[in-house]
Amino acid sequence: MTPKGDNFESGDFKDRINPAALAGLGRDLKKVWPGFPEEEFMIRATAGLGELELKARVIHVADALALTLPEDFPEAAAILSQAPDSPDFDGWVVYAVDDYVARYGIDYPEVSLPLMALLTSRWSCEFAVRPFIEAHPKLTFEFFDRWIESDDEHLRRLVSEGSRPRLPWGAQLKGLVKDPSPTIALLDRLVDDPAIYVRKSVANHLNDIAKDHPELAIETGRRWIAEGGEAERRAWIVNHGMRSLIKAGNPAALALVGYDHDAEVEIAYFKVAPEAITIGEAVTIEFTLTAPDSTPVMVDYRIHHAGANGVRAPKVFKLKSATLEPGTGTTFIRDHRIREVTVRRIYPGPHLIEVQVNGRVLAAATVEVAAAG
């Protein structure tokens, strides 16, 4: 429904809000409201569009809608509520419609929230609903209470995803960052949802909570497992929802998903090569683990990238979950390219690479990274 990953602001996505897509939106609105000034909308919506990044395009198109739909928001909402009936009303331009509702309908929650319930199956209103949680919390949670019972998985997911305290690319919900208990009551009703689309959101929401309230997140995960329910589904949700704590080596979170932080695991061989590379090149991380008993292990590696002002906090990369058998070594090999990505700049300097097993660092080596060219 919405893009995932580091490249949300990439050109591949922003260019999907383009003149052809806007023309389709204009036609859909003209069908449901013959008075819609389609030509004026196109002029306003496309003016300067090519110079804008994704979010700026969304706001730009939403503002064009505000200037061409009726000024009275309830009247405009009545028009927009008919648009989802068109099979062509879909995709990235609906993101701009959601933004229009979020900003221009904020003073009309009784109108805007039911409209979001119609729009969210075409493009998730997870960003649009967040201002309403802050401005109209009581009423918005009343709608959440109804939406949880909907047959529409998109609407059920909106309850979890829209109320995530730290939704990526969305404004933080500071009240829920401080006290997430209101949403835990919602997640309790969604944890056994039949749709994986919803359950993934529940897991991501739990991971958000874990960043600020680790004990509460662990307690919630432990309770969900103890209650039974859909045991396999719940185990997956808890495992995924504990991922930030697991990467940080939290012993209680590791125990919750079956790994002993203090297990007797030793590293028999460890090598990182080459010792010096340029930005964009790869290093090979190779090591062998042993244990006296059959031992489940979660194996990660951490890289402390050089920063502009010293070494940065480590970035944890998943490697493998395995079971070590007594009397034999288990070897792990990973090639890792040290390169820049959308959200991380690479600086020349020493990069510390560590092997982490069940949350404990067992070995480390430094690679010198030089500027390319």
Secondary structure, 3 states (H helix, E strand, C coil): CCCCCCCCCCHHHHCCCCHHHHHHHHHHHHHHCCCCCHHHHHHHHHCCHHHCCHHHHHHHHHHHHHHHCCCCHHHHHHHHCCHHHCCCCCCHHHHHHHHHHHHHCCCCHHHHHHHHHHHCCCCCCCCCCHHHHHHCHHHHHHHHHHHCCCCCHHHHHHHHHHCCCCCCCCCCCHHHHHCCHHHHHHHHHHCCCCCHHHHHHHHHHHHHHHHHCHHHHHHHHHHHHHHCCCHHHHHHHHHHHCHHHHHCCCHHHHHHCCCCCCCCCEEEEEEEECCEEECCCEEEEEEEEECCCCEEEEEEEEEECEECCEECCCEEEEEEEEEECCCCCEEEEEEEECCCECCECCCCEEEEEEEEECCEEEEEEEEEEECCC
